[in-house]
Amino acid sequence: MPSSALATAPSTPRRPVVGAASAQPGGRKNRVVRRRSRPTRASSSTTPITNEDWEASSPIAFDASLDDALACDKVVVLGARASLTSPALVDALPPPIAAVWTDAVRLTPAGDGGGKRSLMVRVETNGEDGGSGTRLVEVVVGVLPPSVSRHNCSAAPFAVSTILAGVSAPADPARALGIVTALRRDADAIPIATAVARCFPLYTAKSVAGRDTAEGRGKIAERGRVRVASVVVGKDATVASEVTPTSDAAAAAAAAAARGVRFAGRLVDAPPAAMDPDAIVREAEAVVARLRATLASDGTGATISSDVLRYDALKRGGFGGLVAVGDAAARDGREPALVHVKYTPPPPSGGESDARRVVALVGKGITFDTGGLQIKGKSGMPGMKSDMGGAAAMLAAFEAVCVLRPAHLRELHLVLCVAENAVGPAAFRPDDVVVPLRCVFFALVPIRPRWRGERRSLRTFPGVSLRPPLAFNPDTPRRLSTPTDAF
């Protein structure tokens, strides 16, 4: 720019930068005062103990009707673009939302990870005194990817987290969030419901107002209800009556799976000081108690049995691998445990041949993995509380399957290998030889970047083979663990 232009260019006042000091006449500077964030002033309750109490502090209803979900203070409607633009779904929406819905969906891009758009719509309300008024409702349009690779679930549940990013349960327990999932078929109900459940975790330790006082210490914030309505939008549906809820079987399966996802997430999210081996055993015992109460009330003849082996019993039983991992923590009172739960459905009626299967769910439950004497570094140890995620997932899956009672099971077994890999005088050392139950000798030899177990003989069976009283022979063993198989 020439110098003449610089001289004649009109000066425009600059807006002060937020967070910086702005100059004032006389050489003085206006200091910016940074205010400390205050805890959210919301309804609070004592930190829950049982899973039912945790669910009550952050409730989600997966059996809500379409009208109930659309009547909430904030609404999210997600699905494939074809389902969202179906004339039947548009006809089922409230008129103010339906008036702008088609254009909103059309203008929402959906790449490989899906897309979303937020709208503010004014809707009419009816007061308790008979009067009427209007209010602004935020409506989030969520469009799932149009196609997925052959290795992914066809329902594209991985995109739900993108759509629900930034969407949280209401801080006011008196308010509600509505989520409508427009599905193409009943089979999509389970993956979409579990994806929604992951976006609303149960565990929280966030501060609330007054938590630094004697009365408020140990309190957590209660959250408003989330109402999830799952509807199936047919390909050729044209009117609202053709937008049908998912079938009873699909809705029950989706609700059970979603509840299990939140339960497993709470166990993993809890700090290791609160979720030690004893706490995992208590959670398993609570699941057994809930299932026994459910099975006793329906009178079908199904049974639940359980057994827990702790440190001394594990040593007598020859569980050398589990004892070696949990030996250091056991000296401080956090003993390793082997939990075995067995579900036996009623026998088939009418003299039918029993072609059902025996299934075993095995979960790794290392509540915290320090690495032992070969201790993890500063970047490797944080997050090791999730090393018990396999046990949490299998425990939640076991409860969900027992609630749903599939017909193909003759027996369902759950085995949780629980321990804390701590540092201490009793921790197993490099060069130690560990003899697990199957007598597969492990010599701990240096393999970079960490010490690994080198197998000195072959493992003859990849599933579960335990000695009495835990002996069984599964047709279908299923194991879930983190990459380091410590047991």
Buried (B, 14 or more C-beta within 10 A) or exposed (E): EEEEEEEEEEEEEEEEEEEEEEEEEEEEEEEEEEEEEEBEEBBBBEBBEEBEEBBEBBBBBBBBEBEBBBBBBBBBBBBBBEBBBBBBBBBBBBEBBBEBBEEBBEEBEBEBEBBBBBBEBEBEEEEEEEEEEEEEBBBBBBBBBEEBEEEBBEBBBBBBBBBBEEBBBBBBBEBBBBBBBBBBBBBBBBBBBBBBBBBBBBBBEEBBBBBEEEEBEEBBBBBBBBBBBBBBBBEEBEEBEBBBBBEEEBBBBBBBBBBBBBBBBBBBBBEBEEBBBBBBBBBBBBBBEBBBEBBEEEEEEBBBEBEBBBBEBBBEBBBBBBBBBBBBBBBEEBBBBBBBBBBBBEEEEEEEEEEBBBBBBBBBBBBBBBBBBBEBEEEBBEEBBBBBBBBBBBBBBBBBBBBEBEEEBBBBBBBBBBBBBBBBEBBBEEEEEBBBBBEBBBEBEEEEEEBBBEEEEEEEEEEBBBEEEBEBEBEEBBBBBBEBEBB
